[in-house]
Amino acid sequence: MEYYNQQRTHTGKYCFGKTPMDTFLQSKYLVKEKLIELIDKDSNQTNLFIPL
């Protein structure tokens, strides 16, 4: 599994010959940005659903 994720290059659409782990590590900041946006968006909305 280590070889598969960290040593072999990937030919996928957005990997551009990088290993899957390199691709993951280089795109991790995008996930953080999206999570921050999602949290901010949710905190600004009022909760319209009132459980009974």
Protein Blocks (a to p, Z undefined) as FASTA:
>chain_A
ZZmmmmpccfbfklnopafklmmmmmmmmmmmmmmmmmmmmmmpccfbdcZZ
